[in-house]
Amino acid sequence: MHGYPHTDELGAMSGVEPDEVRNPASGLAKQMVMLSAFVKELETQSHLIHLNYEGSNFLEVHAFLKEQYEQHLEQFDAIGEFVRAMDFWMPMCACGLKDAIPCFRNVESYDGKQMLSVYLTNLEDLCGLVCQIEPVAQQLGAIDVANYMAELMAAANKAAWFIKATLRQCG
């Protein structure tokens, strides 16, 4: 098949290697697209909490969340580059990213404790996604992806620790 490759709804390049049997990395690429979408939502969520949070610990939380949303942007970029290195497309818009996320908890209150609790839950869910993807990457010999999953897990666990400590102070 000649011509420019195009993507199906899940991001696989048609005309290049869409068949998971012939290209086992396609399953990993789909999981990575889902992970990138989740991280992008974390970026938006942490940025909005950064803007809306109020409390006696405002300055500390404000600074922490700025670091978080900047880190999530870097994570989104790194994950997207892994997907492209596997010869798969990333979604072209926010709608495509949202379609790739199985679940994400949204903040439903301007209460600072509730905002941080929801963000914490999403960070813990991120760790769960990483735990699903890392063994697949190992099995396929994608050592770079597997190693990045360890870095992503470490960053999420550290952020979760900071939030838990902050929530205990609020309580």
C-alpha positions in Angstrom: 0.0 0.0 0.0 1.5 3.3 -1.0 0.7 6.9 0.0 0.7 8.8 3.3 -0.2 6.8 6.4 -3.3 7.8 8.2 -4.6 6.8 11.7 -7.5 4.8 12.7 -9.5 6.0 15.7 -7.0 4.5 18.2 -4.0 6.1 16.6 -2.4 3.2 14.7 -0.9 4.2 11.3 -2.9 2.6 8.6 -0.8 1.4 5.7 2.2 1.1 8.0 1.5 -1.8 10.4 -2.0 -1.7 11.9 -2.2 -5.4 12.7 -1.3 -6.2 16.4 -0.3 -9.7 15.5 2.3 -8.4 13.1 3.2 -5.5 15.3 2.9 -6.3 19.0 4.0 -2.8 19.9 0.6 -1.5 18.7 -1.0 -2.5 22.0 1.8 -0.8 23.9 1.4 2.3 21.7 -2.4 2.4 22.5 -1.7 2.1 26.2 0.8 4.9 25.9 -1.7 7.2 24.1 -4.1 6.5 27.0 -1.4 7.3 29.5 -0.5 10.5 27.7 -4.2 11.6 27.7 -4.3 10.9 31.5 -1.2 12.9 32.1 -2.6 15.8 30.0 -5.7 15.8 32.2 -3.5 15.9 35.3 -1.7 18.9 33.8 -5.0 20.7 33.4 -6.3 19.7 36.7 -3.2 20.6 38.7 -3.0 24.0 36.8 -6.7 24.8 37.7 -6.2 23.8 41.3 -3.1 26.0 41.3 -5.2 28.9 40.3 -8.3 28.2 42.5 -6.8 26.9 45.7 -7.3 29.0 48.8 -6.1 28.2 52.4 -3.6 29.1 55.0 -1.0 27.0 53.1 -1.8 28.8 49.8 1.8 29.8 49.0 3.2 26.3 49.5 0.4 24.6 47.6 0.5 27.2 44.8 4.2 26.7 44.3 3.9 22.9 44.5 1.1 22.7 41.9 3.1 25.0 39.5 5.9 22.5 39.6 3.3 19.7 39.1 1.6 21.1 36.0 5.0 21.9 34.5 6.2 18.4 35.2 3.0 16.9 33.7 3.6 18.9 30.5 7.1 17.4 30.2 5.7 13.9 30.9 3.0 14.4 28.2 5.7 15.4 25.7 8.0 12.4 26.6 5.2 9.9 26.4 4.1 11.3 23.0 7.6 11.0 21.7 7.6 7.3 22.8 4.4 6.8 20.8 5.8 8.5 17.7 9.0 6.5 18.0 6.8 3.4 17.8 5.4 4.7 14.5 2.0 5.5 15.9 0.1 8.8 15.8 -0.9 10.9 18.7 -4.5 12.3 18.7 -4.7 15.7 17.0 -7.1 17.4 19.5 -8.3 17.4 23.0 -11.4 15.4 22.0 -9.1 12.6 20.7 -7.2 12.6 24.0 -10.4 12.5 26.1 -11.7 9.6 24.1 -8.5 7.6 25.0 -9.1 8.0 28.8 -11.1 5.2 30.5 -11.7 7.1 33.7 -10.5 10.4 35.3 -11.9 12.0 38.4 -12.9 15.6 38.1 -12.8 18.2 40.8 -16.4 19.1 41.7 -15.8 21.6 44.5 -13.8 24.7 45.3 -12.9 23.3 48.7 -9.2 23.1 48.9 -9.1 19.8 50.7 -11.5 18.2 48.2 -9.5 19.5 45.2 -6.3 18.0 46.6 -8.0 14.7 47.4 -9.3 14.3 43.9 -5.9 15.2 42.4 -4.3 12.6 44.8 -6.7 9.9 43.7 -5.9 10.7 40.1 -2.1 10.4 40.9 -2.8 7.0 42.5 -4.7 6.0 39.4 -1.8 7.1 37.2 0.4 4.7 39.2 -2.1 1.9 38.5 -1.8 2.7 34.7 2.0 2.7 34.9 1.9 -0.7 36.6 -0.2 -2.1 33.7 2.1 -0.6 31.0 5.6 -1.3 32.5 5.4 -5.2 32.2 4.1 -4.9 28.6 7.1 -2.7 27.8 9.4 -5.2 29.5 7.9 -8.1 27.6 8.3 -6.3 24.2 11.9 -5.3 25.1 11.0 -1.6 25.1 13.5 -0.9 27.9 13.3 2.8 27.3 9.6 2.8 27.9 9.9 0.5 30.9 12.5 2.7 32.5 10.4 5.8 31.9 7.5 4.1 33.6 9.7 3.8 36.7 10.5 7.5 36.5 6.9 8.4 36.1 5.9 6.2 39.0 8.6 7.7 41.3 7.4 11.3 40.4 3.7 10.4 41.0 4.5 8.7 44.3 6.5 11.6 45.5 3.7 14.1 44.6 1.2 11.8 46.3 3.3 11.8 49.5 3.4 15.6 49.5 -0.3 15.9 49.0 -1.0 13.3 51.8 1.2 15.3 54.2 -0.6 18.5 53.2 -4.0 16.9 53.7 -3.0 15.7 57.2 -2.2 19.3 58.1 -5.6 20.5 56.8 -7.5 17.8 58.7 
